[in-house]
Amino acid sequence: MKEVSKLFDNSVDDLAILAEEGARASSRAVPRFIEPMKGTLRRAQSRRHHLIFGRRGSGKSSLLYKSVESLKADGFAVVFIDLEPFIASGGVIRDFLGIFRRAIDEARERLSRDPQHARGNKISAEDVNMATGTYGDTKREEFQKDTLEDQERLDNAFNKIRRFCLEKNKSNIFLIDQDVVNEHIELVHELVDLRLVHHVKSRVTVSSRPGRVYRALLLDVSQYTGERKRRDIEMIEFWKENREALRKASLIYDPSQSMAQLDNEIEQKVVVPPKPAIKANEKQGSFGFD
């Protein structure tokens, strides 16, 4: 009798539903509310007018749902108008939950096609890669919704970063000058808020750039994984102790560079051939071999 993968158990369905519920704020998620900072909930319930704002997933709706429950428990009459049917919502934690939910579907679909699949009867790394790639489409849709006014400028800024990382530098990490402040740097910061670029480390120094300090950023993994996973991308393991991995001049990115200039550099990129071996009877300056 063939062993049936536990991925098809009802308990996995329950877990998938929890992941879906956790990806969006609701009154049912109140028992799992985690205060983002000590005192935040108390301040939100104080007798003052409040304006709560932030990017997708920063916890705005969750804070309101928790405040409503706490105020009702204290005997206050609360009117809560939920605009969720009219305004899309999302979040940082939603990235993880969204990928996790899709990974379940990827593994189930794979096992439905071939119960004896070589990757086994559990969620594999490849299933997660596939889910991450497809989730990138969702993030791009959210990007379109969140950037109505600056969409063209942000889209151009993101495409340049993507081109720099995947075509020119072939790396998941890039560096920007931490002390430079201009409109191009501000666009990069907005892409961080939109979860298409992620902060890795501040105050990174590069030996060949004395006196300069850089900020290390990560291109969202959805851009180089999935069904067409890039096999030639250097995955810099920034979470490890090897500090030198980030201290490379080749990782430095100039946001003010135009797409045309970047494309030209990529087209003209030349691999320097190795130096020929020195023969035993050749002289090299003041040094030689007898």
Residue pairs with C-beta under 8 A, 6 or more apart in sequence:
2 115
2 116
3 121
4 115
5 107
5 111
5 115
5 121
5 122
6 12
6 121
6 122
7 104
7 107
7 108
7 111
7 121
7 122
7 123
8 108
8 111
12 104
15 104
16 101
16 104
19 97
19 100
19 101
20 97
20 101
21 28
21 29
22 29
22 32
22 93
22 97
23 90
23 91
23 93
23 94
23 97
23 98
23 101
24 61
24 84
24 89
24 90
24 91
24 94
25 59
25 60
25 61
25 62
25 64
25 65
25 89
25 91
26 65
27 65
27 68
27 69
29 62
29 65
30 65
30 66
30 69
33 62
33 63
33 65
33 66
35 41
36 58
36 59
36 63
40 63
41 63
41 66
41 67
41 70
43 50
44 50
44 52
44 63
44 64
44 67
45 67
45 70
45 71
52 60
52 63
52 64
53 60
54 60
55 146
55 193
55 194
55 195
56 89
56 90
56 91
56 92
56 94
56 142
56 146
56 195
57 90
57 91
57 92
57 93
57 94
57 95
57 195
58 91
58 92
59 91
61 84
61 89
64 80
68 78
68 80
71 78
72 78
88 142
88 145
90 142
92 195
95 135
95 139
95 195
98 135
98 138
99 128
99 131
99 132
99 135
100 131
101 131
102 130
102 131
102 134
102 135
103 123
103 127
103 128
103 130
103 131
104 123
105 131
106 123
106 127
106 128
106 130
106 131
107 122
107 123
107 124
107 127
110 117
110 119
110 127
111 117
111 121
115 121
119 126
119 127
129 225
129 226
129 229
130 226
130 227
132 221
132 222
132 225
132 226
133 222
133 225
133 226
133 227
133 228
133 229
134 226
135 222
136 220
136 222
136 223
136 226
139 195
139 196
139 220
139 222
142 194
143 154
143 155
143 158
143 194
143 196
144 151
146 194
147 154
147 155
147 194
150 187
150 190
153 187
154 187
154 190
154 191
154 194
156 259
157 184
157 187
157 188
157 191
157 255
158 191
158 196
158 197
159 259
160 255
160 257
160 259
160 262
161 174
161 188
161 191
161 197
161 219
161 253
161 255
162 219
162 223
163 259
163 262
163 263
163 266
164 174
164 253
164 262
165 171
165 172
165 173
165 174
165 219
165 223
165 224
165 233
166 219
166 223
166 224
166 230
166 233
167 266
168 262
168 265
168 266
168 269
169 250
169 251
169 253
170 232
170 233
170 234
171 233
171 234
171 236
171 250
171 251
172 218
172 219
172 221
172 224
172 233
172 234
172 235
172 236
173 200
173 216
173 217
173 218
173 219
173 236
173 238
173 246
173 251
174 216
174 217
174 219
174 251
174 252
174 253
175 204
175 206
175 214
175 215
175 216
175 217
175 246
175 251
175 252
175 253
176 185
176 188
176 214
176 215
176 217
176 252
176 253
176 255
177 185
177 212
177 213
177 214
177 215
177 252
178 202
178 203
178 213
178 214
178 215
179 212
179 213
182 256
184 255
184 256
185 255
187 255
188 197
188 217
188 255
191 197
192 198
192 199
192 217
195 220
196 219
196 220
196 223
197 217
197 218
197 219
197 220
198 217
198 218
198 220
199 215
199 216
199 217
199 218
200 216
200 217
200 218
200 238
200 246
201 215
201 216
201 238
201 246
202 215
202 216
203 213
203 214
203 215
204 213
204 214
204 215
204 216
204 246
204 247
205 212
205 213
205 214
205 247
206 212
206 214
206 247
206 248
206 249
206 252
207 247
208 249
209 249
209 252
214 252
216 238
216 246
216 251
218 238
224 230
224 233
236 245
236 246
237 245
238 245
238 246
278 284
278 289
279 289
280 289
280 290
281 289
282 288
282 289
